[in-house]
Amino acid sequence: MPTDAPWWAGLGPVGGAVLIVLGLGAALFLFLGGFDPEGDVTMLHGAAKVVAIGAVVAGGALISRSRRGGGTGSGAE
């Protein structure tokens, strides 16, 4: 992995799923803990960014895995 890669570059599908769960948990915590529209908007935005990064990481890892495993089709007998 290059040194200038972002912090989430090597997480893979499990790391992406963990980020999604953490972001949804943070958003749920804000909503259940008495959401203050004035002060909690930035924290909710941060939780949404964590969910979005997790979705991109998990989706990208799964797509690259499915492209690499192309030999399992009908022609691999």
QUIZI-V990275 format. One record per backbone hydrogen bond with DSSP energy under -0.5 kcal/mol. CO is the residue of the C=O (numbers start at 1). NH is the residue of the N-H. If there is no record, write none. Layout:
# QUIZI-V990275
CO,NH  CO,NH
This chain:
# QUIZI-V990275
2,5  6,9  8,11  11,15  12,16  13,17  14,18  15,19  16,20  17,21  18,22  19,23  20,24  21,25  22,26  23,27  24,28  25,29  26,30  27,31  28,32  29,33  31,34  31,35  35,37  36,40  40,44  41,45  42,46  43,47  44,48  45,49  46,50  47,51  48,52  49,53  50,54  51,55  52,56  53,57  54,58  55,59  56,60  57,61  58,62  59,63  60,64  61,65  62,66  63,67  64,68  65,69  67,70  69,72  70,73  73,76
